[in-house]
Amino acid sequence: MSGHSKWATTKHRKAAQDAKRSALFSKLARNITVAAKEGGDPNPDNNASLAAAVEKAKGYSMPKDKIKTAIDKAFGSGKDAANYETVVYEGYGPCGVAVYCEALTDNRNRTAADVRAAFNHHGGNLGTSGSVAFQFERKGQIIVAKEVETGDKKNPIGPNGAAADEEEFMLAVAEAGGDDYEDADEEWIVYTAPTDLMSVVKAIEAQDIQVKGAELIMIPTTPTEVSVSDAKKVMRLVDKLEELEDLQNVYHTMDMTDEIAEALDE
């Protein structure tokens, strides 16, 4: 139950989004609203898409009142009505790195123009539907902290059940039905089949392990090798795309080696 590192790409995306927290909450709220509306039920227990959207929001520490407001908006009317649609944009960045973007928009023309401009200004080309999707695989991703707050003043931080020990955690993941897991410093990243995401979350929690967050992601099946200087060009495009309010997620096939990760951290 191990594989090449998928976490590096997600880590940089998460760090970039954390740095723009107010914009991030706006995107997460939009994601929750659409999931609630499309599922037709404000209760996450009866709406799998909403449950996943809420878990993702929790992973970024979105306040509960903002989550509730986003759910309520799905069933509003008039100016409070939510009229977003899901759109996917695909293209190539510098050095032939494939880029896959997921958007929730209330104006296709505006979003398409913004995405096209970002590609054109950063050495990329916006492609047609399906032009790069085949280079990615949909997966469920669950974030589990190795230590959690205990509520004890003398020992405020303690082990998160079996997550504190790799051997025990590996067994817990296998029992929960997870496909794979990865060590991400202070956290574990668990990967699942997309349809199994929420069932694995519940199975992990049933073993007295707290889950920090969960979401559906796209993982490159054949990473593209680039130099450090070219990696910086690719990330300038990715960063610009992630700044766009309508874009929810931006994925790429660039191979995030340790050398590249260190260079980007600088």
LODRENRO-693618 format. One record per residue (C-alpha): residue number from 1; residue in three letters; y, z, x. Coordinates in steps of 0.5 Angstrom, whole numbers, m for minus. Each point is the difference from the previous one (the first is absolute). Last residue first. Example, Ala and Ser with C-alpha at 12.3 -4.5 7.8 and 13.67 -1.06 7.14 Angstrom:
<sites>
SITE   num   residuo       v       w       u
SITE     2       SER      m2      14      27
SITE     1       ALA      m7       2      m2
</sites>
This chain:
<sites>
SITE   num   residuo       v       w       u
SITE   266       GLU      59      m4      24
SITE   265       ASP      m5       1      m6
SITE   264       LEU      m1      m8       0
SITE   263       ALA      m2       0       7
SITE   262       GLU      m5       6      m1
SITE   261       ALA      m3      m4      m5
SITE   260       ILE       0      m6       4
SITE   259       GLU      m4       3       5
SITE   258       ASP      m5       4      m4
SITE   257       THR      m1      m7      m3
SITE   256       MET       2      m2      m7
SITE   255       ASP      m3      m7      m1
SITE   254       MET       5      m4      m5
SITE   253       THR      m3      m2      m6
SITE   252       HIS       5       3      m5
SITE   251       TYR       2       4      m6
SITE   250       VAL       6       1      m4
SITE   249       ASN       0       4      m6
SITE   248       GLN       4       2      m6
SITE   247       LEU       6      m6       1
SITE   246       ASP       5       0      m6
SITE   245       GLU       5       5       4
SITE   244       LEU       0      m5       7
SITE   243       GLU       0       5       6
SITE   242       GLU      m8      m1       1
SITE   241       LEU       2      m8       1
SITE   240       LYS       5       2       5
SITE   239       ASP      m5       5       4
SITE   238       VAL      m6      m5      m1
SITE   237       LEU       5      m6       3
SITE   236       ARG       2       5       6
SITE   235       MET      m7       2       1
SITE   234       VAL      m2      m7       1
SITE   233       LYS       5      m1       6
SITE   232       LYS      m2       7       3
SITE   231       ALA      m7      m3       0
SITE   230       ASP       2      m6       4
SITE   229       SER       3       4       5
SITE   228       VAL      m6       5       1
SITE   227       SER      m5      m6       0
SITE   226       VAL      m4      m3      m6
SITE   225       GLU      m7       1      m2
SITE   224       THR      m1      m2      m8
SITE   223       PRO      m5       5      m4
SITE   222       THR      m6      m4      m3
SITE   221       THR      m2       4      m7
SITE   220       PRO       7       3      m1
SITE   219       ILE       1       6      m4
SITE   218       MET       3       0      m7
SITE   217       ILE       2       6      m3
SITE   216       LEU      m2       4      m7
SITE   215       GLU       3       7       0
SITE   214       ALA      m2       8       1
SITE   213       GLY       4       6       2
SITE   212       LYS      m1       7       3
SITE   211       VAL      m7       2      m2
SITE   210       GLN      m2       7       0
SITE   209       ILE      m7       1       2
SITE   208       ASP      m4       5      m5
SITE   207       GLN      m6      m4       0
SITE   206       ALA       2      m3      m7
SITE   205       GLU       6      m2       3
SITE   204       ILE      m4      m5       4
SITE   203       ALA      m3      m2      m6
SITE   202       LYS       6      m1      m4
SITE   201       VAL       3      m5       5
SITE   200       VAL      m6      m4       1
SITE   199       SER       0      m1      m8
SITE   198       MET       7      m2       1
SITE   197       LEU      m1      m5       5
SITE   196       ASP      m7      m3      m2
SITE   195       THR       3      m7      m3
SITE   194       PRO       4      m1       7
SITE   193       ALA      m7       1       4
SITE   192       THR       2       6       4
SITE   191       TYR       4       2       7
SITE   190       VAL       1       7       2
SITE   189       ILE       6       2       5
SITE   188       TRP      m1       7       3
SITE   187       GLU       7       4       2
SITE   186       GLU       3       3       5
SITE   185       ASP      m2      m5       5
SITE   184       ALA      m2      m6      m4
SITE   183       ASP      m7       0       1
SITE   182       GLU      m4      m5      m4
SITE   181       TYR      m5       0      m6
SITE   180       ASP      m4      m5      m3
SITE   179       ASP      m4      m3      m6
SITE   178       GLY       2       7      m5
SITE   177       GLY      m6       2      m5
SITE   176       ALA       2       7      m1
SITE   175       GLU      m6       2       4
SITE   174       ALA       2      m5       6
SITE   173       VAL       7       3       0
SITE   172       ALA      m3       8       0
SITE   171       LEU      m5      m2       5
SITE   170       MET       5      m3       5
SITE   169       PHE       5       6      m2
SITE   168       GLU      m6       5       3
SITE   167       GLU      m1      m4       6
SITE   166       GLU       8      m1       1
SITE   165       ASP       2       8      m1
SITE   164       ALA       6       2      m3
SITE   163       ALA      m1      m5      m6
SITE   162       ALA      m6       4      m3
SITE   161       GLY       5       5      m3
SITE   160       ASN       8      m1       2
SITE   159       PRO       0       5       5
SITE   158       GLY       6       4       0
SITE   157       ILE       8       1       1
SITE   156       PRO       4       5      m3
SITE   155       ASN      m4       6       4
SITE   154       LYS       4       6      m1
SITE   153       LYS       4      m2      m6
SITE   152       ASP      m7      m3      m3
SITE   151       GLY       2      m5      m5
SITE   150       THR      m5      m4       3
SITE   149       GLU       3      m7       2
SITE   148       VAL      m4      m5       3
SITE   147       GLU      m4      m2       6
SITE   146       LYS      m4      m7       1
SITE   145       ALA       4      m4      m5
SITE   144       VAL      m4      m5      m4
SITE   143       ILE       3      m7      m1
SITE   142       ILE      m4      m4      m5
SITE   141       GLN       0      m8       1
SITE   140       GLY      m3      m5      m5
SITE   139       LYS      m1      m7       3
SITE   138       ARG       2      m7      m1
SITE   137       GLU      m2      m5       5
SITE   136       PHE       5      m4       4
SITE   135       GLN      m1      m7       3
SITE   134       PHE      m1      m4      m6
SITE   133       ALA       6       2      m3
SITE   132       VAL       4      m4       5
SITE   131       SER       1      m7      m3
SITE   130       GLY      m2       3      m7
SITE   129       SER       7      m1      m4
SITE   128       THR       4      m5       5
SITE   127       GLY       3       2       6
SITE   126       LEU       7       3       2
SITE   125       ASN       1      m2       8
SITE   124       GLY       2       5       5
SITE   123       GLY       5       0       6
SITE   122       HIS       4       6      m3
SITE   121       HIS       6      m3      m3
SITE   120       ASN      m5      m5      m4
SITE   119       PHE      m5       6      m2
SITE   118       ALA       6       4      m3
SITE   117       ALA       3      m5      m3
SITE   116       ARG      m6      m2      m4
SITE   115       VAL      m1       7      m2
SITE   114       ASP       7       1      m3
SITE   113       ALA      m1      m7      m4
SITE   112       ALA      m6       2      m3
SITE   111       THR       2       6      m2
SITE   110       ARG       6      m2      m3
SITE   109       ASN      m3      m6      m4
SITE   108       ARG      m6       5      m2
SITE   107       ASN       5       5      m4
SITE   106       ASP      m3       6      m3
SITE   105       THR      m4       1       7
SITE   104       LEU      m6       4       2
SITE   103       ALA      m2      m3       7
SITE   102       GLU      m6      m1       4
SITE   101       CYS       1      m3       7
SITE   100       TYR      m6      m3       5
SITE    99       VAL       2      m2       7
SITE    98       ALA      m4      m4       5
SITE    97       VAL       1       0       7
SITE    96       GLY       1      m7       2
SITE    95       CYS       4       1       7
SITE    94       PRO       6       3      m4
SITE    93       GLY      m1       1      m8
SITE    92       TYR      m4      m4      m5
SITE    91       GLY       0       0      m7
SITE    90       GLU      m2       3      m7
SITE    89       TYR       4       3      m6
SITE    88       VAL      m4       3      m5
SITE    87       VAL       4       2      m7
SITE    86       THR      m2       6      m5
SITE    85       GLU       5       0      m6
SITE    84       TYR       5       5      m2
SITE    83       ASN       3       1      m7
SITE    82       ALA       1       7       0
SITE    81       ALA       4       3      m7
SITE    80       ASP       6       5       1
SITE    79       LYS       5      m5      m2
SITE    78       GLY      m3      m1      m6
SITE    77       SER      m7       3      m1
SITE    76       GLY      m4       5       4
SITE    75       PHE      m7       1       1
SITE    74       ALA      m1      m2       7
SITE    73       LYS       6       4       1
SITE    72       ASP      m3       7      m1
SITE    71       ILE      m5      m2       6
SITE    70       ALA       6       0       4
SITE    69       THR       3       6      m2
SITE    68       LYS      m7       4       1
SITE    67       ILE       0      m3       7
SITE    66       LYS       7       2       1
SITE    65       ASP      m1       7      m2
SITE    64       LYS      m7       1       4
SITE    63       PRO       4      m1       6
SITE    62       MET      m2      m6       5
SITE    61       SER      m4       3       6
SITE    60       TYR      m2      m7       3
SITE    59       GLY      m7       1      m1
SITE    58       LYS       2       3      m7
SITE    57       ALA       3      m7      m2
SITE    56       LYS      m7      m3       2
SITE    55       GLU      m4       5      m4
SITE    54       VAL       5      m2      m6
SITE    53       ALA      m1      m8       1
SITE    52       ALA      m8       1       0
SITE    51       ALA       0       5      m6
SITE    50       LEU       5      m6      m4
SITE    49       SER      m5      m5       2
SITE    48       ALA      m6       4      m3
SITE    47       ASN       3       2      m6
SITE    46       ASN      m3       5      m5
SITE    45       ASP       0       6       5
SITE    44       PRO       7      m3       3
SITE    43       ASN       3       2      m8
SITE    42       PRO       6      m5      m1
SITE    41       ASP      m5      m5      m4
SITE    40       GLY       1      m7      m1
SITE    39       GLY      m3      m2       7
SITE    38       GLU       5      m6       1
SITE    37       LYS       6       5      m2
SITE    36       ALA      m3       6       5
SITE    35       ALA      m1      m5       6
SITE    34       VAL       7      m3      m1
SITE    33       THR       3       7       0
SITE    32       ILE      m4       3       6
SITE    31       ASN       2      m6       4
SITE    30       ARG       7       0      m2
SITE    29       ALA       0       7       2
SITE    28       LEU      m3      m1       7
SITE    27       LYS       5      m5       1
SITE    26       SER       6       4      m2
SITE    25       PHE      m3       6       4
SITE    24       LEU       0      m5       6
SITE    23       ALA       7      m1       0
SITE    22       SER       2       7       0
SITE    21       ARG      m5       1       6
SITE    20       LYS       2      m5       4
SITE    19       ALA      m2       3       7
SITE    18       ASP      m7       2      m4
SITE    17       GLN      m1      m8      m1
SITE    16       ALA       1      m2       7
SITE    15       ALA      m5       6       2
SITE    14       LYS      m5      m2      m6
SITE    13       ARG       0      m8       3
SITE    12       HIS      m1       3       7
SITE    11       LYS      m6       4      m2
SITE    10       THR      m3      m5      m4
SITE     9       THR       0      m5       5
SITE     8       ALA      m3       5       5
SITE     7       TRP      m5       3      m5
SITE     6       LYS      m5      m6       0
SITE     5       SER      m3       2       7
SITE     4       HIS      m7      m4       1
SITE     3       GLY      m6       3      m4
SITE     2       SER      m4       7      m1
SITE     1       MET      m5       2      m5
</sites>
